[in-house]
Amino acid sequence: MVKRAHFLRNKIYWQIPEGSLIITDSGYKGEPTKIMMVTDEMSKEMKDYMGRAKARQESFNGRLKGTFNILGHRFRHNQRTAEKTMELHQTVVHACAVLIQYDYENGHPPFPLH
């Protein structure tokens, strides 16, 4: 069984460098030192910037789900332990991310470049 403390330390939250923020939607309220979401007080330019960032992420997630058929269902395989399962799943997601990045850099960007 995976130890909860080990699992939580590996979450992206703990990998965000001090002083940096990630852009999220309003479903992730509660951690203003790590998370930035659109607010009414922001300028139109900032809201547009954050919208583009979220759209890029959704495009990437769409490729993971559509092209590689991962993230849309439970990851199943014959690993002996939950830790091995998590390691293998992480390796698969990383491999798919590398292929998507390669595709972006070789003529298939997530959005038209102009």
Secondary structure, DSSP 8 states (H G I E B T S, - for coil): ---HHHHHHTSGGGGS-TT--EE--GGG-S-TTTEE---TTS-HHHHHHHHHHHHHHHHHHHHHHHTS--SSS------SSHHHHHHHHHHHHHHHHHHHHHHHHTT--SS---
